[in-house]
């Protein structure tokens, strides 16, 4: 069983990942509406994916695989 602070931190991380995904979707929609290149939107998506992967690797106990810290 994880301490409450760790559990809260992991819950907050999961919430941040959801928010980051929603921000990415919003940014992608705005970029399309403003007719910014598809290549730039894909580059932004790749950067966000790398950030989310980094966060997942730093906090692997968030219910998406890995081990609890």
C-alpha positions as protocol buffer text, in pm:
chain_id: "A"
residue {
  index: 1
  type: UNK
  ca { x: 0 y: 0 z: 0 }
}
residue {
  index: 2
  type: UNK
  ca { x: 135 y: 339 z: -98 }
}
residue {
  index: 3
  type: UNK
  ca { x: 142 y: 634 z: 141 }
}
residue {
  index: 4
  type: UNK
  ca { x: -141 y: 881 z: 83 }
}
residue {
  index: 5
  type: UNK
  ca { x: 97 y: 1154 z: -40 }
}
residue {
  index: 6
  type: UNK
  ca { x: 242 y: 918 z: -302 }
}
residue {
  index: 7
  type: UNK
  ca { x: -106 y: 806 z: -404 }
}
residue {
  index: 8
  type: UNK
  ca { x: -220 y: 1168 z: -434 }
}
residue {
  index: 9
  type: UNK
  ca { x: 90 y: 1254 z: -638 }
}
residue {
  index: 10
  type: UNK
  ca { x: 24 y: 968 z: -878 }
}
residue {
  index: 11
  type: UNK
  ca { x: -341 y: 1069 z: -909 }
}
residue {
  index: 12
  type: UNK
  ca { x: -231 y: 1426 z: -981 }
}
residue {
  index: 13
  type: UNK
  ca { x: 14 y: 1296 z: -1243 }
}
residue {
  index: 14
  type: UNK
  ca { x: -261 y: 1100 z: -1414 }
}
residue {
  index: 15
  type: UNK
  ca { x: -480 y: 1412 z: -1411 }
}
residue {
  index: 16
  type: UNK
  ca { x: -194 y: 1617 z: -1559 }
}
residue {
  index: 17
  type: UNK
  ca { x: -148 y: 1363 z: -1835 }
}
residue {
  index: 18
  type: UNK
  ca { x: -519 y: 1386 z: -1923 }
}
residue {
  index: 19
  type: UNK
  ca { x: -503 y: 1767 z: -1921 }
}
residue {
  index: 20
  type: UNK
  ca { x: -188 y: 1764 z: -2135 }
}
residue {
  index: 21
  type: UNK
  ca { x: -362 y: 1540 z: -2387 }
}
residue {
  index: 22
  type: UNK
  ca { x: -662 y: 1773 z: -2395 }
}
residue {
  index: 23
  type: UNK
  ca { x: -435 y: 2076 z: -2441 }
}
residue {
  index: 24
  type: UNK
  ca { x: -260 y: 1897 z: -2726 }
}
residue {
  index: 25
  type: UNK
  ca { x: -595 y: 1826 z: -2894 }
}
residue {
  index: 26
  type: UNK
  ca { x: -699 y: 2190 z: -2854 }
}
residue {
  index: 27
  type: UNK
  ca { x: -368 y: 2317 z: -2990 }
}
residue {
  index: 28
  type: UNK
  ca { x: -395 y: 2082 z: -3287 }
}
residue {
  index: 29
  type: UNK
  ca { x: -748 y: 2206 z: -3362 }
}
residue {
  index: 30
  type: UNK
  ca { x: -642 y: 2570 z: -3338 }
}
residue {
  index: 31
  type: UNK
  ca { x: -343 y: 2512 z: -3562 }
}
residue {
  index: 32
  type: UNK
  ca { x: -565 y: 2355 z: -3826 }
}
residue {
  index: 33
  type: UNK
  ca { x: -816 y: 2639 z: -3799 }
}
residue {
  index: 34
  type: UNK
  ca { x: -533 y: 2887 z: -3849 }
}
residue {
  index: 35
  type: UNK
  ca { x: -399 y: 2682 z: -4141 }
}
residue {
  index: 36
  type: UNK
  ca { x: -63 y: 2622 z: -3977 }
}
residue {
  index: 37
  type: UNK
  ca { x: 126 y: 2341 z: -4145 }
}
residue {
  index: 38
  type: UNK
  ca { x: 52 y: 1978 z: -4068 }
}
residue {
  index: 39
  type: UNK
  ca { x: 425 y: 1927 z: -4016 }
}
residue {
  index: 40
  type: UNK
  ca { x: 429 y: 2176 z: -3728 }
}
residue {
  index: 41
  type: UNK
  ca { x: 126 y: 2014 z: -3564 }
}
residue {
  index: 42
  type: UNK
  ca { x: 296 y: 1674 z: -3589 }
}
residue {
  index: 43
  type: UNK
  ca { x: 614 y: 1817 z: -3438 }
}
residue {
  index: 44
  type: UNK
  ca { x: 412 y: 1960 z: -3147 }
}
residue {
  index: 45
  type: UNK
  ca { x: 239 y: 1624 z: -3099 }
}
residue {
  index: 46
  type: UNK
  ca { x: 576 y: 1445 z: -3096 }
}
residue {
  index: 47
  type: UNK
  ca { x: 712 y: 1683 z: -2831 }
}
residue {
  index: 48
  type: UNK
  ca { x: 403 y: 1638 z: -2612 }
}
residue {
  index: 49
  type: UNK
  ca { x: 426 y: 1260 z: -2654 }
}
residue {
  index: 50
  type: UNK
  ca { x: 788 y: 1271 z: -2540 }
}
residue {
  index: 51
  type: UNK
  ca { x: 691 y: 1479 z: -2236 }
}
residue {
  index: 52
  type: UNK
  ca { x: 411 y: 1238 z: -2145 }
}
residue {
  index: 53
  type: UNK
  ca { x: 647 y: 940 z: -2189 }
}
residue {
  index: 54
  type: UNK
  ca { x: 904 y: 1109 z: -1967 }
}
residue {
  index: 55
  type: UNK
  ca { x: 644 y: 1170 z: -1696 }
}
residue {
  index: 56
  type: UNK
  ca { x: 525 y: 810 z: -1720 }
}
residue {
  index: 57
  type: UNK
  ca { x: 883 y: 687 z: -1682 }
}
residue {
  index: 58
  type: UNK
  ca { x: 943 y: 915 z: -1383 }
}
residue {
  index: 59
  type: UNK
  ca { x: 624 y: 799 z: -1210 }
}
residue {
  index: 60
  type: UNK
  ca { x: 563 y: 442 z: -1333 }
}
residue {
  index: 61
  type: UNK
  ca { x: 322 y: 353 z: -1050 }
}
residue {
  index: 62
  type: UNK
  ca { x: 28 y: 547 z: -1198 }
}
residue {
  index: 63
  type: UNK
  ca { x: -170 y: 241 z: -1305 }
}
residue {
  index: 64
  type: UNK
  ca { x: -28 y: 224 z: -1656 }
}
residue {
  index: 65
  type: UNK
  ca { x: 241 y: -35 z: -1598 }
}
residue {
  index: 66
  type: UNK
  ca { x: 574 y: -23 z: -1424 }
}
residue {
  index: 67
  type: UNK
  ca { x: 630 y: -69 z: -1054 }
}
residue {
  index: 68
  type: UNK
  ca { x: 523 y: 136 z: -757 }
}
residue {
  index: 69
  type: UNK
  ca { x: 783 y: 362 z: -603 }
}
